[in-house]
Amino acid sequence: MTVRPAREWLWWGFSVATRVFADDELERLRGFPEINTEELIRFFTLTPADVGFIDPGRGRSPKDRLGLAVQLCTLPWLGFVPDDVASAPPAAVARLSEHLQIPVGELRFYGERKQTRTGHLREVTRYLNWKPAKTLELKELDEFLLARAMEHDSPSLLFRLACEHLASSRVVRPGVVKLLERVATARAEAGRETYQRVRHLLTPKLMSELDGLLAVDSAIGTTRLNWLSKGATGDSANAVKAELDKLGFLRGMDAHTLDLTSLPAERRRFLATVGRRLPAQSLDRREPQRRHPILLTVLSQSAADVLDEVISLFDQAVSARESRARIKMRDALAARAAAGESRQALLDEILPVLVDAGIEDEMVGGLLRNTIGMERLRAAVAQATGRLPRDNGHLAMLDNSYSYLRQFTPDVLKAISFTGGTGSEALMEAVTILKKLNADGARKVPDHAPTDFVPAKWAGYLEQATRDRDVTAYRHFWELTVLLSLRDGLRSGDVYVPSSRRYADPASYLFTPEQWEGQREQFCQLVGKPTDARLALQACKEELAAAMGDLEKVLANRKAGTGEVRLSPEGELVIPPLSAEDIPAEAAGLKEELSELLPLAPIASLLVELDRRTGFLDCLTHAGGKQTRSPELKRNLLAVLIANATNLGLVRMADACGISYDILAWTQEWYIREETLAAANAAVVNYHHRLPLTQAFGGGTLSSSDGQRFPVKGKSTTARAMKKYFAGQGLSTYTHVSDQHTTFGTKVIVVTRREAHYVLDEIMGNKTDLPVAEHATDTHGVTLVNFALFDLVGMQLSPRIRDLGKITLYRMDPQRDVNSLWPVAGPLLTQKINMRLIEENWDDLLRLAGSIKFGHATASLIVGKLSASSRQNTLAAALKEYGALRRTIYAALLWNQICQVVQPLPWLTATIGRSVAVAGTPISRGVLPAGVGTSTSRSSSWSSAACEALQTSSSSWLRAARAPAEVSGRGPWCREPRRAGTCP
């Protein structure tokens, strides 16, 4: 091993640091950061014992006492003490100065002798029971860093984790450069450890095949690695077969049998990301110890991804033809109705004669023939059509696509092994028979082939084909019902694929019973739910009784025709529309005054200022872990962000800004990813959340969500045709917004899927500091499953529900008892909750919610399957029963609030800057629930308290902002003189 001279080690360590952090960031890490109020109170409050330690009564000057106090408070705060103690935050020094009765200026003279400062630090370390970073402590740090480096490769993240580890161990942080050297060592060691853990898999044959992925294959015109990394762009039969070719290739390399569980999931994900983004030439140049683990993870991840893609494309391709058949069916029904107009007119003439009791029976026929005429009667008979089947001919229309479906469905069934859950035995037997028919080339469906899985609406097709002895028709309809039932089973989880991730056994998404044993008590304490089902149901019963009791009192005094919430004579609940509210004149004036002061700043300038305050661009990290950040990187990142956000595109952005297209494309490829954009957005949201004025809008505990539809060009498996909204195809973005008007989550979803499946995703995956506890959405985001899950994870779902007075309500006691307790409101509870079902499955309901709460399963995946599940799924049925109970309680409480509102509460309908819709704000916030029986649209809301707080907190700022503008003729933040009260 080559021994470096001390001077060279110093230079080398500094170069490592500059490759991870910029010079200004290094200086920031060595010094004092800004301090917030919470940190000021928590760390810079002295106890009597602290005062006694600082001032022993003799031998310590005022400057030394104040400097020692700063070090004493700084060490627990930062985990180290910066060399320049005098640069501590002024607010912290002032707080200590006031407590110790020492002038603030004394700190300037502290530490003139270095020995004084270091000696005081040793005393502080002993007093606080901290330890310096010596051999043993550094060895423990190295072990910790290696374990973390196996999960995360980002040096900046590892540096932060190292600082947190040292602070939790009460070890004084060493210098930045020394710590970064250990981070670099841990990353290198993690690379070697990765190779050692997968070395047993790397046989000579497999290594040769892995290297073959990097060579250009003449059959496909590119490398196999690039071929595997390219996803499908459509759901055609050819697209399905192309993915099946990939699946066959991967299975030929036994990729589906590779066991990489010895590597942490984050490490596998990182290596796979690097392998898919690096060019084949770059990978080929790497040494085998680094290249082969990367290719192994790409191969393993591709095996699972391609399998899921095949199943997804199968679903989409079948569904696309089914949707097309439904459209044709509707057109056929419309044509049938138009053609039957003459027969309807004829019927209108015949019926009055038939119902006229004054016309004798023997005269009816002659009267009709003479009045209507035989020609019209014969024409009507000739136009007669057969009766439609129960599905109005939908399956018959789908039969027109039978040949198209046969292009890929036999290959899908052959390539994938399906497994059925409880109640799917008949379907699984039918799938097995269909596979055999495809393999043998037989056409006739065996007589013993099951049909129990066929829905009643389609059974008539099979019965008619049997009566007609039409073997071909029977085969077509039976096979179509098998395919459609298989698709539905995969969606609901009744059918699953063991080796899949997205279509695996639903039980695998939950904690195992053994895992749940260790998590149950912690989860129940966290969400405030009892482990005993009887106690939980008793609490629900008390909630419902309280809400219904209040509603009973209110409805008993309501009268018809008053415009109030009331019961109709038929016993139905009537909720009149809410009236629109006026904007207060004070609010409109304040908005206008503030708007005049805001400059029209260029978007690039705004983003530069935003990054200076929040550092959000630092969250856009290199996918390969590279940390060298050139001075031009931030410029390039901003150009890419603006190009994408404005739909300008990289080509036109390159022409506009002078940065080459290659640089912009490379920056986007390596830095702009879903996870980095989410982290950057979280940095902005967290900064906004900490601003004092933000609290005037809300505490961040309430959020809302809604979808927006956008047309798209090109091919995409996410895009769908929807004539109501798009000329071509489009997709939806489902957005979550807080009551502070910050967007903390956005998800791109298929436009035809129900939004309710995705409501919990961004809330459970919320990586911001927003303490979201209540969520509002519209009717599209509401299901019984969501009502149940929100309550089980300790949150409140407060949606606006269309036709709120017409929803089905449930009771927990017999109807007679309910009516006796609440004679007026009781009859509204028309259905009985299956309490026994909830009680028997209570622990499984908690386990399901715990799996979502602790991130063991994705909420949208679980909600989608449970919402699509049949009633044979006991867990899904129990969850829907509990959701029905929670919805009933919510509806009763909401009706009480609506009934008790006498005067509308004020709110503002416009905000400064870009308006963001906040749906369904509860009355407790000073705002009526949005969308309850009203079509009034409000883009956003401020409470009167927020308006008052804004006026109070901004008055001094307004005066300060006016002064320079009036004196110099320039607006705030303007570089050029303004003209006519505007800013360039």
Secondary structure, DSSP 4 states (H G I P E B T S, - for coil): -PPPPHHHHHHHHHHHHHHHS-HHHHHHHHS-----HHHHHHHS---HHHHHHH--SSS--HHHHHHHHHHHHHHHHHSS--S-GGGS-HHHHHHHHHHHT--GGGGGGTTSSHHHHHHHHHHHHHHTT-B---HHHHHHHHHHHHHHHTT---HHHHHHHHHHHHHHTTB----HHHHHHHHHHHHHHHHHHHHHHHGGG--HHHHHHHHHTTSEETTTTEEHHHHHHPPPS--SHHHHHHHHHHHHHHHHTTGGG---TTS-HHHHHHHHHHHHHS-HHHHHHS-HHHHHHHHHHHHHHHHHHHHHHHHHHHHHHHHHHHHHHHHHHHHHHHHHHHHTHHHHHHHHHHHHHHH-TTS-HHHHHHHHHHHH-HHHHHHHHHT--PPP-TTTTHHHHHGGGHHHHTTTHHHHHHH---EE-TT-HHHHHHHHHHHHHHHHT--SPPTT---TTS-HHHHHHHHHHHHHT-HHHHHHHHHHHHHHHHHHHHHHTSEE-TT-STTS-GGGGSPPHHHHHHHHHHHHHHHT--SSHHHHHHHHHHHHHHHHHHHHHHHHT--TTSSSSEE-TTS-EE-PPPPP-PPPHHHHHHHHHHHHHS----HHHHHHHHHHHH-GGGGS--TT------TTHHHHHHHHHHHHHTT--HHHHHHHH---HHHHHHHHHHH--HHHHHHHHHHHHHHHHHSGGGGGT--S-EEEEEEEEEEE-S--SS-EE-TTT-SSEEEEEEEEEETTS-EEEEEEE-TTS-GGGGTTHHHHT--SS----EEE--GGG--HHHHHHHHHTT-EE----TTGGGS-EEESS-HHHHHHH-TTTGGGEEEE--HHHHHHTHHHHHHHHHHHHTTSS-HHHHHHHHHH--TT-HHHHHHHHHHHHHHHHHHHHHHHHHHH--SPPP--S--SSS--------GGGTSPPTTSS-----S----HHHHHHHHHHHHHHHHHHHHHHHHHS--TT-SS--BTTB--
